[in-house]
Amino acid sequence: MNKKINIDNLKSEIEHKGYTVLRSFVNNKELKVLKNLVDKKIVENNNQYFFLSTKISKNTILNIKDFLKKNELLLKKLVNAYKFSNRKNEKLYKVLRVVTGKKSEEVSLDYHFDSHLLTLLIPIYIPKRKGSNNGHLIIFKNFRSLTFNFIKNIIQKLIFQSSFFKYILNKGIIKGQILKLKPGNAYIFNGFRTLHTNLDINEKDIRATMLVHYYDIFQESYLLKKNRELRNIKEFKNINNNKIKFN
């Protein structure tokens, strides 16, 4: 992508539209590498859902600096535009998430807020099946205000990520925005404020995305770290049972 990115315009779009799209942000070479990684890991995982974070694996494309450098610079510039304190030592939290197989329905429509201020989503594989939701991203833009109060954050999550509230959302009582993802593009939104999820897919299809999170709002919280650790242990057991390799 050769076009110069205007950070102030990106921030304005995120605040007003709820998201921004960087078209052709991922070049063909980078996309090919990501697809090859997904192809390899999905075979190792018996063609089933998996979630691979940099807290689990130390030797995948998720940790190759050259690939992530432009993502990191972009997200740090955006954080600076929000006038937040600069965190030179905070690392990106990266996830390779692949939805396919029998668990597709179970892991879809899982409405949640992220722990980080910004989420950069890179589609790798997106289904194009007629009569399917194709795993489109649905967002409820800036659904809550930014808070640095940890107790308030927990209460909001308990309410808005509950089964009851999921029922309300699935009934369409509150309307969200549906984003049809396209590989090669990148999508940025305020993951901490925006309630979001992916729609379901046919279990024979593959929905693969790379998620890059930055600026952990409660980075010093022991409870948050422990919760993330438990999530990673759960996912590690899932992929370890299927003998997925970390290289």
C-alpha positions in Angstrom: 0.0 0.0 0.0 1.8 3.1 -1.2 -0.8 5.7 -0.3 0.2 7.8 2.7 -2.1 7.1 5.7 -3.6 10.2 7.4 -3.8 9.2 11.1 -6.2 12.0 12.1 -8.6 10.8 9.3 -8.4 7.2 10.6 -9.1 8.3 14.1 -12.1 10.4 13.0 -13.5 7.5 11.0 -13.2 5.1 13.9 -14.9 7.5 16.2 -17.8 8.3 13.8 -18.3 5.1 11.7 -17.0 2.7 14.4 -14.2 1.4 12.1 -11.9 2.2 9.3 -10.8 0.2 6.3 -7.2 0.2 4.9 -7.6 -1.2 1.4 -4.8 -3.4 0.0 -2.9 -2.9 3.3 -1.6 -6.5 3.1 0.4 -7.1 -0.1 0.1 -10.4 -2.1 3.4 -11.7 -0.7 2.3 -11.2 2.9 -1.1 -12.7 2.2 0.4 -15.7 0.6 2.6 -16.3 3.6 -0.4 -16.0 5.9 -2.4 -18.4 3.8 0.4 -21.0 3.7 0.6 -20.8 7.5 -3.2 -21.3 7.9 -3.1 -24.2 5.4 -0.3 -25.9 7.3 -1.8 -25.4 10.8 -5.3 -26.4 9.8 -4.1 -29.8 8.5 -2.1 -30.3 11.8 -5.3 -29.5 13.7 -7.4 -32.0 11.9 -9.4 -29.3 10.0 -10.9 -28.0 13.2 -11.2 -24.6 14.9 -8.1 -23.2 16.6 -6.9 -20.0 18.2 -3.1 -19.4 18.2 -1.7 -16.4 20.1 1.8 -15.2 20.6 1.5 -16.2 24.2 1.3 -19.8 23.0 3.6 -20.0 20.1 7.0 -18.3 19.8 8.1 -19.4 16.3 5.3 -18.5 13.8 4.7 -15.6 11.4 2.9 -14.0 14.3 6.3 -13.1 15.6 8.2 -12.1 12.5 9.2 -8.5 13.0 9.4 -7.4 9.4 5.8 -8.4 8.7 4.4 -6.7 11.8 6.5 -3.5 11.8 4.0 -1.5 9.7 1.1 -2.7 11.9 2.9 -1.7 15.1 3.9 1.8 13.8 0.3 2.4 12.6 -1.3 1.4 15.9 1.2 3.4 17.9 0.6 6.5 15.8 -3.2 6.0 16.3 -2.7 5.7 20.1 -0.7 8.9 20.1 -3.6 10.6 18.2 -5.8 9.7 21.2 -3.3 11.6 23.4 -2.6 8.6 25.6 0.7 8.1 27.3 3.3 6.5 25.2 4.1 2.8 26.0 7.4 2.1 24.3 7.8 -1.3 25.9 4.3 -2.6 25.3 4.2 -5.4 22.7 1.5 -6.2 20.3 -0.9 -9.0 21.3 -1.4 -11.1 18.2 -3.8 -13.9 17.4 -4.3 -16.2 14.5 -8.0 -17.4 14.7 -9.3 -20.0 12.3 -13.0 -21.0 12.4 -13.9 -24.2 10.6 -15.3 -27.7 11.3 -17.7 -28.9 14.0 -17.0 -26.0 16.4 -17.8 -23.3 13.9 -21.3 -22.6 15.3 -20.1 -22.8 18.9 -17.3 -20.1 18.5 -19.4 -17.8 16.3 -21.8 -15.1 17.6 -19.6 -14.7 20.7 -20.2 -11.0 21.4 -17.4 -9.4 23.4 -15.3 -6.4 24.1 -11.5 -6.6 23.7 -9.1 -5.7 26.5 -7.0 -3.5 24.2 -8.0 -0.1 22.9 -7.3 -0.9 19.3 -7.9 -4.0 17.2 -6.5 -4.4 13.7 -8.2 -7.3 11.9 -6.5 -8.9 8.8 -8.8 -11.3 6.9 -6.9 -14.3 5.4 -9.6 -16.6 4.3 -13.3 -15.5 4.1 -16.0 -17.8 2.7 -18.1 -16.8 -0.3 -20.9 -19.4 0.0 -24.4 -18.4 -1.2 -27.0 -18.7 1.6 -24.4 -18.4 4.3 -23.4 -15.6 6.7 -19.8 -16.2 5.7 -18.4 -15.2 9.0 -19.0 -11.5 8.4 -17.9 -9.2 11.2 -20.8 -7.5 13.1 -20.0 -4.5 15.3 -22.0 -2.3 17.6 -19.8 0.8 17.3 -18.4 2.4 20.4 -21.1 0.7 22.4 -19.6 1.7 25.7 -17.5 4.7 26.9 -13.8 4.3 27.6 -13.2 3.6 31.2 -10.1 3.0 33.3 -12.2 1.8 36.2 -11.6 -2.0 36.4 -14.7 -2.8 38.4 -16.9 -0.9 36.0 -15.3 -2.7 33.1 -16.1 -6.1 34.7 -19.7 -5.2 35.4 -20.2 -4.0 31.8 -18.7 -7.3 30.4 -20.9 -9.4 32.7 -24.0 -7.6 31.3 -23.2 -7.1 27.7 -21.4 -10.5 27.1 -24.1 -12.5 28.9 -26.3 -15.1 27.3 -29.4 -12.9 27.9 -27.9 -10.0 26.1 -26.7 -12.3 23.3 -30.4 -13.4 22.9 -31.5 -9.8 22.6 -28.8 -9.1 19.9 -29.6 -12.2 18.0 -33.3 -11.2 17.9 -32.2 -8.0 16.2 -33.7 -5.7 18.9 -30.5 -3.7 18.7 -29.0 -3.4 15.2 -25.3 -3.7 14.5 -23.2 -3.0 11.4 -22.2 -5.9 9.3 -18.8 -5.6 7.7 -18.1 -7.9 4.7 -14.4 -8.7 5.1 -12.0 -8.9 2.1 -8.5 -10.5 2.2 -5.9 -7.9 1.5 -7.7 -5.2 3.4 -7.2 -4.4 7.1 -9.9 -3.2 9.4 -9.3 -1.1 12.5 -11.8 -0.5 15.3 -11.8 0.5 19.0 -12.1 -3.1 20.3 -12.4 -2.0 23.9 -15.5 0.2 23.3 -17.0 -1.7 20.4 -19.1 -4.9 21.0 -18.3 -7.3 18.2 -18.4 -10.8 16.9 -18.3 -12.9 13.8 -21.4 -14.4 12.2 -21.5 -18.1 11.6 -20.2 -20.1 8.6 -20.8 -23.5 7.0 -18.6 -26.0 8.9 -17.0 -27.0 5.6 -15.7 -23.5 5.0 -12.7 -21.7 6.5 -12.7 -18.2 8.1 -9.2 -17.2 9.0 -8.2 -13.9 10.5 -5.1 -12.4 12.1 -5.9 -10.0 15.0 -3.4 -7.5 16.2 -4.3 -5.8 19.5 -2.5 -2.8 21.0 -2.7 -0.6 24.2 -4.0 -2.9 27.0 -6.2 -0.7 29.1 -5.6 -2.6 32.3 -2.2 -3.9 31.6 -1.2 -4.0 35.3 -4.3 -6.0 36.3 -3.5 -9.4 37.8 -7.1 -10.7 37.2 -7.0 -9.7 33.5 -3.6 -11.4 33.0 -4.8 -14.5 34.8 -8.0 -14.6 32.7 -5.9 -14.3 29.5 -3.5 -17.0 30.7 -6.5 -19.4 31.4 -7.8 -18.7 27.9 -4.4 -19.5 26.4 -4.1 -22.7 28.4 -7.5 -23.8 27.2 -6.6 -23.1 23.6 -3.2 -24.8 24.0 -4.9 -27.9 25.2 -7.2 -27.8 22.2 -4.3 -27.6 19.7 -2.0 -29.8 21.6 -4.6 -32.6 21.6 -4.6 -32.4 17.9 -0.8 -32.3 17.8 -0.4 -28.9 16.1 3.2 -27.9 15.7 4.6 -24.5 16.8 7.0 -23.8 13.9 
